[in-house]
Amino acid sequence: MSMGVFVFLPLVLPLTAWPIAHLAEQRLHPRTATLMLSATAGVLAVCSSLCLALLVVVGTAQLPGNPLPDGWSDPEVRAAVPYDEIAGKASIPALAAVLAAVARTLWRHRRTRRRARRALRGLPGKSVAVLPDPAPYAYALPGPKGRGGRVVVSTAVLARLDAPERRALFAHERTHLEARHHRYLLVVQVAARANPFLRPLRTAVVYTVERWADETAARAVGSRRTVARAIGKAALVSRGTPAATLAGFAGPGPVPRRVAALLGPAPAPRAWPPVFTAAGLAVWTAVAGAAFSALSSANSAVTLFLVLRAATPL
């Protein structure tokens, strides 16, 4: 029984992320692209991490003095993985690096949210917190356990916007909170740490969540040009958000592309594009890649489990 090269597929399938990300952010509705790309990144990251974990089992069994059962270093176990000696030992530091990077991302996200909440202590418990700060910024701060939240904006950025543009800003940030965009951003940030090949998906989702909020704000204020003008003004002076996993008004994403999109026609609300189109190709490639990666990981996990059980006496 052998896992063969299938055990390595989840590590390299994320290479398809670049064309998927490019087609999705250009051809799909921002909401559809965000949901699809975030789910794809999460699945591929979990599968590649599981792949490393399976290889670590084989690699650790080869080390002298390891705490694993003696049967796990049996030649039958090692034969389940191609190039077991090299792949097994190399996977140990690789998985350690992945776990450290993911843990650091989650820790920084949690620390940033706590600091932002402490800065708002003593202010009225309203949905909008205006801070008297000469530094211009505006971002959405989720509430505890992802519920509720507040729009945090400085007086410096409000001073640069007129009344309609301020309404666009608040509508934009409320969309981030209501749609819980911070969760999608956190998923793709963690996924990119787990597998660097997924970085194009992270970049794409940073853009699509902003486009999602842009389009919602444009409908709320009734003017796409007003939202575009507000984004352009804020981008000239904004310093962005305190963390990459928090959504902001003008900091993240390629602002010129967002402005250009708002000056053009609104995207079609079609949730699932036809198969024989560029957008349909992106969707089906993402679905197929994620499904194939999941099946490869499941096959490898089950195979290794059966081999280890056969090699380990009860």
Contacts in CASP RR format, 6 or more apart in sequence:
PFRMAT RR
TARGET T0000
AUTHOR 0000-0000-0000
METHOD contacts of the structure
MODEL  1
MSMGVFVFLPLVLPLTAWPIAHLAEQRLHPRTATLMLSATAGVLAVCSSL
CLALLVVVGTAQLPGNPLPDGWSDPEVRAAVPYDEIAGKASIPALAAVLA
AVARTLWRHRRTRRRARRALRGLPGKSVAVLPDPAPYAYALPGPKGRGGR
VVVSTAVLARLDAPERRALFAHERTHLEARHHRYLLVVQVAARANPFLRP
LRTAVVYTVERWADETAARAVGSRRTVARAIGKAALVSRGTPAATLAGFA
GPGPVPRRVAALLGPAPAPRAWPPVFTAAGLAVWTAVAGAAFSALSSANS
AVTLFLVLRAATPL
1 80 0 8 1.000
1 303 0 8 1.000
1 306 0 8 1.000
1 307 0 8 1.000
2 79 0 8 1.000
2 80 0 8 1.000
2 82 0 8 1.000
2 303 0 8 1.000
3 54 0 8 1.000
3 80 0 8 1.000
3 81 0 8 1.000
3 299 0 8 1.000
3 300 0 8 1.000
3 303 0 8 1.000
3 304 0 8 1.000
4 80 0 8 1.000
4 81 0 8 1.000
4 82 0 8 1.000
5 82 0 8 1.000
6 296 0 8 1.000
6 299 0 8 1.000
6 300 0 8 1.000
7 51 0 8 1.000
7 54 0 8 1.000
7 55 0 8 1.000
7 81 0 8 1.000
7 82 0 8 1.000
7 296 0 8 1.000
7 300 0 8 1.000
8 51 0 8 1.000
8 82 0 8 1.000
8 87 0 8 1.000
9 51 0 8 1.000
9 292 0 8 1.000
9 293 0 8 1.000
9 296 0 8 1.000
10 44 0 8 1.000
10 47 0 8 1.000
10 48 0 8 1.000
10 50 0 8 1.000
10 51 0 8 1.000
10 293 0 8 1.000
10 296 0 8 1.000
10 297 0 8 1.000
11 48 0 8 1.000
11 51 0 8 1.000
11 52 0 8 1.000
11 195 0 8 1.000
12 197 0 8 1.000
13 44 0 8 1.000
13 47 0 8 1.000
13 48 0 8 1.000
13 289 0 8 1.000
13 292 0 8 1.000
13 293 0 8 1.000
13 296 0 8 1.000
14 44 0 8 1.000
14 45 0 8 1.000
14 48 0 8 1.000
14 195 0 8 1.000
14 197 0 8 1.000
14 198 0 8 1.000
14 201 0 8 1.000
15 197 0 8 1.000
16 285 0 8 1.000
16 286 0 8 1.000
16 289 0 8 1.000
17 40 0 8 1.000
17 41 0 8 1.000
17 44 0 8 1.000
17 197 0 8 1.000
17 198 0 8 1.000
17 199 0 8 1.000
17 200 0 8 1.000
17 201 0 8 1.000
18 200 0 8 1.000
19 282 0 8 1.000
19 285 0 8 1.000
20 37 0 8 1.000
20 40 0 8 1.000
20 200 0 8 1.000
20 201 0 8 1.000
20 282 0 8 1.000
20 285 0 8 1.000
20 286 0 8 1.000
21 37 0 8 1.000
21 200 0 8 1.000
21 201 0 8 1.000
21 203 0 8 1.000
21 204 0 8 1.000
22 200 0 8 1.000
22 204 0 8 1.000
23 278 0 8 1.000
23 279 0 8 1.000
23 280 0 8 1.000
23 281 0 8 1.000
23 282 0 8 1.000
24 33 0 8 1.000
24 36 0 8 1.000
24 37 0 8 1.000
24 204 0 8 1.000
24 208 0 8 1.000
24 279 0 8 1.000
24 282 0 8 1.000
24 283 0 8 1.000
24 286 0 8 1.000
25 33 0 8 1.000
25 37 0 8 1.000
25 204 0 8 1.000
25 207 0 8 1.000
25 208 0 8 1.000
25 211 0 8 1.000
26 278 0 8 1.000
27 273 0 8 1.000
27 277 0 8 1.000
27 278 0 8 1.000
27 279 0 8 1.000
27 280 0 8 1.000
27 282 0 8 1.000
28 36 0 8 1.000
28 267 0 8 1.000
28 273 0 8 1.000
28 279 0 8 1.000
28 282 0 8 1.000
28 283 0 8 1.000
29 267 0 8 1.000
29 268 0 8 1.000
29 269 0 8 1.000
29 270 0 8 1.000
29 271 0 8 1.000
30 208 0 8 1.000
30 209 0 8 1.000
30 211 0 8 1.000
30 212 0 8 1.000
30 214 0 8 1.000
30 215 0 8 1.000
30 267 0 8 1.000
31 179 0 8 1.000
31 212 0 8 1.000
32 271 0 8 1.000
32 272 0 8 1.000
33 204 0 8 1.000
33 205 0 8 1.000
33 208 0 8 1.000
34 181 0 8 1.000
34 184 0 8 1.000
34 205 0 8 1.000
34 208 0 8 1.000
34 209 0 8 1.000
34 212 0 8 1.000
35 184 0 8 1.000
36 283 0 8 1.000
36 286 0 8 1.000
37 188 0 8 1.000
37 201 0 8 1.000
37 204 0 8 1.000
37 205 0 8 1.000
37 208 0 8 1.000
37 286 0 8 1.000
38 184 0 8 1.000
38 187 0 8 1.000
38 188 0 8 1.000
38 201 0 8 1.000
38 205 0 8 1.000
39 290 0 8 1.000
40 201 0 8 1.000
40 286 0 8 1.000
40 287 0 8 1.000
40 289 0 8 1.000
40 290 0 8 1.000
41 187 0 8 1.000
41 188 0 8 1.000
41 191 0 8 1.000
41 192 0 8 1.000
41 198 0 8 1.000
41 201 0 8 1.000
41 202 0 8 1.000
41 205 0 8 1.000
42 187 0 8 1.000
42 188 0 8 1.000
42 190 0 8 1.000
42 191 0 8 1.000
43 290 0 8 1.000
43 293 0 8 1.000
43 294 0 8 1.000
44 191 0 8 1.000
44 195 0 8 1.000
44 198 0 8 1.000
44 289 0 8 1.000
44 290 0 8 1.000
44 293 0 8 1.000
45 190 0 8 1.000
45 191 0 8 1.000
45 194 0 8 1.000
45 195 0 8 1.000
45 198 0 8 1.000
46 194 0 8 1.000
46 297 0 8 1.000
47 293 0 8 1.000
47 294 0 8 1.000
47 296 0 8 1.000
47 297 0 8 1.000
48 194 0 8 1.000
48 195 0 8 1.000
48 293 0 8 1.000
49 95 0 8 1.000
49 98 0 8 1.000
49 194 0 8 1.000
49 195 0 8 1.000
50 297 0 8 1.000
50 300 0 8 1.000
50 301 0 8 1.000
51 296 0 8 1.000
51 297 0 8 1.000
51 300 0 8 1.000
52 91 0 8 1.000
52 94 0 8 1.000
52 95 0 8 1.000
52 98 0 8 1.000
53 95 0 8 1.000
54 81 0 8 1.000
54 300 0 8 1.000
54 301 0 8 1.000
54 304 0 8 1.000
55 81 0 8 1.000
55 87 0 8 1.000
55 88 0 8 1.000
55 90 0 8 1.000
55 91 0 8 1.000
55 95 0 8 1.000
56 88 0 8 1.000
56 91 0 8 1.000
56 92 0 8 1.000
56 95 0 8 1.000
57 68 0 8 1.000
57 72 0 8 1.000
57 304 0 8 1.000
57 308 0 8 1.000
58 77 0 8 1.000
58 78 0 8 1.000
58 80 0 8 1.000
58 81 0 8 1.000
58 84 0 8 1.000
58 87 0 8 1.000
58 88 0 8 1.000
58 304 0 8 1.000
59 84 0 8 1.000
59 85 0 8 1.000
59 87 0 8 1.000
59 88 0 8 1.000
59 89 0 8 1.000
59 91 0 8 1.000
59 92 0 8 1.000
60 66 0 8 1.000
60 68 0 8 1.000
60 92 0 8 1.000
61 68 0 8 1.000
61 71 0 8 1.000
61 72 0 8 1.000
61 73 0 8 1.000
61 77 0 8 1.000
61 78 0 8 1.000
62 73 0 8 1.000
62 78 0 8 1.000
62 84 0 8 1.000
62 85 0 8 1.000
62 88 0 8 1.000
62 89 0 8 1.000
66 73 0 8 1.000
69 312 0 8 1.000
71 77 0 8 1.000
71 311 0 8 1.000
71 312 0 8 1.000
71 313 0 8 1.000
72 308 0 8 1.000
72 311 0 8 1.000
72 312 0 8 1.000
74 311 0 8 1.000
76 307 0 8 1.000
76 310 0 8 1.000
76 311 0 8 1.000
77 304 0 8 1.000
77 307 0 8 1.000
77 308 0 8 1.000
77 311 0 8 1.000
78 84 0 8 1.000
78 85 0 8 1.000
80 303 0 8 1.000
80 304 0 8 1.000
80 307 0 8 1.000
81 87 0 8 1.000
81 88 0 8 1.000
98 193 0 8 1.000
98 194 0 8 1.000
98 195 0 8 1.000
101 193 0 8 1.000
101 194 0 8 1.000
102 190 0 8 1.000
102 193 0 8 1.000
102 194 0 8 1.000
104 193 0 8 1.000
105 186 0 8 1.000
105 189 0 8 1.000
105 190 0 8 1.000
105 193 0 8 1.000
105 245 0 8 1.000
106 186 0 8 1.000
106 190 0 8 1.000
108 243 0 8 1.000
109 186 0 8 1.000
109 189 0 8 1.000
109 243 0 8 1.000
109 245 0 8 1.000
112 242 0 8 1.000
112 243 0 8 1.000
112 245 0 8 1.000
112 246 0 8 1.000
113 141 0 8 1.000
113 142 0 8 1.000
113 243 0 8 1.000
113 246 0 8 1.000
115 242 0 8 1.000
116 141 0 8 1.000
116 152 0 8 1.000
116 242 0 8 1.000
116 246 0 8 1.000
117 141 0 8 1.000
117 143 0 8 1.000
119 131 0 8 1.000
120 129 0 8 1.000
120 131 0 8 1.000
120 141 0 8 1.000
120 150 0 8 1.000
120 152 0 8 1.000
123 129 0 8 1.000
125 150 0 8 1.000
126 150 0 8 1.000
127 149 0 8 1.000
127 150 0 8 1.000
127 151 0 8 1.000
127 174 0 8 1.000
128 150 0 8 1.000
128 151 0 8 1.000
128 153 0 8 1.000
128 170 0 8 1.000
129 141 0 8 1.000
129 150 0 8 1.000
129 151 0 8 1.000
129 152 0 8 1.000
129 153 0 8 1.000
130 153 0 8 1.000
130 154 0 8 1.000
130 155 0 8 1.000
130 158 0 8 1.000
131 152 0 8 1.000
131 153 0 8 1.000
131 154 0 8 1.000
131 155 0 8 1.000
132 154 0 8 1.000
132 155 0 8 1.000
133 154 0 8 1.000
133 155 0 8 1.000
133 156 0 8 1.000
134 154 0 8 1.000
134 156 0 8 1.000
135 154 0 8 1.000
135 156 0 8 1.000
135 239 0 8 1.000
136 154 0 8 1.000
136 156 0 8 1.000
136 157 0 8 1.000
136 160 0 8 1.000
136 234 0 8 1.000
136 237 0 8 1.000
136 238 0 8 1.000
136 239 0 8 1.000
137 152 0 8 1.000
137 153 0 8 1.000
137 154 0 8 1.000
137 156 0 8 1.000
137 157 0 8 1.000
137 238 0 8 1.000
137 239 0 8 1.000
137 240 0 8 1.000
137 241 0 8 1.000
138 151 0 8 1.000
138 152 0 8 1.000
138 153 0 8 1.000
138 154 0 8 1.000
138 157 0 8 1.000
138 169 0 8 1.000
138 173 0 8 1.000
138 234 0 8 1.000
138 238 0 8 1.000
138 248 0 8 1.000
138 249 0 8 1.000
138 250 0 8 1.000
139 151 0 8 1.000
139 152 0 8 1.000
139 173 0 8 1.000
139 176 0 8 1.000
139 240 0 8 1.000
139 241 0 8 1.000
139 242 0 8 1.000
139 246 0 8 1.000
139 247 0 8 1.000
139 248 0 8 1.000
139 249 0 8 1.000
140 149 0 8 1.000
140 150 0 8 1.000
140 151 0 8 1.000
140 152 0 8 1.000
140 173 0 8 1.000
140 174 0 8 1.000
140 176 0 8 1.000
140 177 0 8 1.000
140 181 0 8 1.000
140 182 0 8 1.000
140 246 0 8 1.000
140 247 0 8 1.000
140 248 0 8 1.000
141 149 0 8 1.000
141 150 0 8 1.000
141 151 0 8 1.000
141 152 0 8 1.000
141 246 0 8 1.000
142 148 0 8 1.000
142 149 0 8 1.000
142 177 0 8 1.000
142 180 0 8 1.000
142 182 0 8 1.000
142 246 0 8 1.000
143 149 0 8 1.000
143 150 0 8 1.000
146 180 0 8 1.000
146 182 0 8 1.000
146 183 0 8 1.000
148 177 0 8 1.000
149 177 0 8 1.000
150 177 0 8 1.000
151 170 0 8 1.000
151 173 0 8 1.000
151 174 0 8 1.000
151 177 0 8 1.000
153 169 0 8 1.000
153 170 0 8 1.000
153 173 0 8 1.000
156 237 0 8 1.000
157 169 0 8 1.000
157 234 0 8 1.000
157 237 0 8 1.000
157 238 0 8 1.000
157 249 0 8 1.000
158 166 0 8 1.000
160 233 0 8 1.000
160 234 0 8 1.000
160 237 0 8 1.000
161 169 0 8 1.000
161 230 0 8 1.000
161 233 0 8 1.000
161 234 0 8 1.000
164 221 0 8 1.000
164 223 0 8 1.000
164 226 0 8 1.000
164 230 0 8 1.000
165 226 0 8 1.000
165 229 0 8 1.000
165 230 0 8 1.000
165 233 0 8 1.000
166 230 0 8 1.000
167 220 0 8 1.000
167 221 0 8 1.000
168 217 0 8 1.000
168 218 0 8 1.000
168 220 0 8 1.000
168 221 0 8 1.000
168 223 0 8 1.000
168 226 0 8 1.000
168 227 0 8 1.000
168 230 0 8 1.000
169 217 0 8 1.000
169 230 0 8 1.000
169 234 0 8 1.000
169 249 0 8 1.000
171 216 0 8 1.000
171 217 0 8 1.000
171 220 0 8 1.000
171 221 0 8 1.000
172 213 0 8 1.000
172 214 0 8 1.000
172 216 0 8 1.000
172 217 0 8 1.000
172 227 0 8 1.000
172 249 0 8 1.000
173 213 0 8 1.000
173 247 0 8 1.000
173 248 0 8 1.000
173 249 0 8 1.000
175 181 0 8 1.000
175 212 0 8 1.000
175 213 0 8 1.000
175 216 0 8 1.000
175 217 0 8 1.000
176 182 0 8 1.000
176 209 0 8 1.000
176 213 0 8 1.000
176 247 0 8 1.000
176 248 0 8 1.000
179 209 0 8 1.000
179 212 0 8 1.000
179 213 0 8 1.000
181 209 0 8 1.000
181 212 0 8 1.000
181 213 0 8 1.000
181 247 0 8 1.000
182 245 0 8 1.000
182 246 0 8 1.000
182 247 0 8 1.000
184 205 0 8 1.000
184 209 0 8 1.000
185 205 0 8 1.000
185 206 0 8 1.000
185 209 0 8 1.000
185 244 0 8 1.000
185 245 0 8 1.000
185 246 0 8 1.000
185 247 0 8 1.000
186 245 0 8 1.000
188 198 0 8 1.000
188 201 0 8 1.000
188 202 0 8 1.000
188 205 0 8 1.000
188 206 0 8 1.000
189 202 0 8 1.000
189 244 0 8 1.000
189 245 0 8 1.000
191 198 0 8 1.000
191 201 0 8 1.000
191 202 0 8 1.000
192 198 0 8 1.000
192 199 0 8 1.000
192 201 0 8 1.000
192 202 0 8 1.000
206 244 0 8 1.000
206 252 0 8 1.000
206 253 0 8 1.000
207 252 0 8 1.000
207 253 0 8 1.000
207 254 0 8 1.000
207 257 0 8 1.000
207 258 0 8 1.000
209 247 0 8 1.000
210 247 0 8 1.000
210 248 0 8 1.000
210 252 0 8 1.000
210 253 0 8 1.000
210 258 0 8 1.000
211 258 0 8 1.000
211 261 0 8 1.000
213 247 0 8 1.000
214 227 0 8 1.000
214 231 0 8 1.000
214 258 0 8 1.000
214 261 0 8 1.000
214 262 0 8 1.000
215 266 0 8 1.000
215 267 0 8 1.000
217 227 0 8 1.000
218 224 0 8 1.000
218 226 0 8 1.000
218 227 0 8 1.000
218 262 0 8 1.000
218 266 0 8 1.000
221 227 0 8 1.000
224 262 0 8 1.000
224 263 0 8 1.000
224 264 0 8 1.000
224 266 0 8 1.000
225 262 0 8 1.000
225 263 0 8 1.000
227 262 0 8 1.000
228 258 0 8 1.000
228 259 0 8 1.000
228 262 0 8 1.000
228 263 0 8 1.000
230 249 0 8 1.000
231 249 0 8 1.000
231 250 0 8 1.000
231 255 0 8 1.000
231 258 0 8 1.000
231 259 0 8 1.000
231 262 0 8 1.000
232 250 0 8 1.000
232 255 0 8 1.000
232 259 0 8 1.000
234 249 0 8 1.000
234 250 0 8 1.000
234 251 0 8 1.000
235 250 0 8 1.000
235 251 0 8 1.000
235 255 0 8 1.000
238 249 0 8 1.000
238 250 0 8 1.000
238 251 0 8 1.000
239 251 0 8 1.000
240 248 0 8 1.000
240 250 0 8 1.000
240 251 0 8 1.000
240 252 0 8 1.000
241 247 0 8 1.000
241 248 0 8 1.000
241 251 0 8 1.000
241 252 0 8 1.000
244 252 0 8 1.000
261 267 0 8 1.000
272 283 0 8 1.000
273 279 0 8 1.000
273 280 0 8 1.000
273 283 0 8 1.000
274 280 0 8 1.000
275 281 0 8 1.000
275 284 0 8 1.000
END
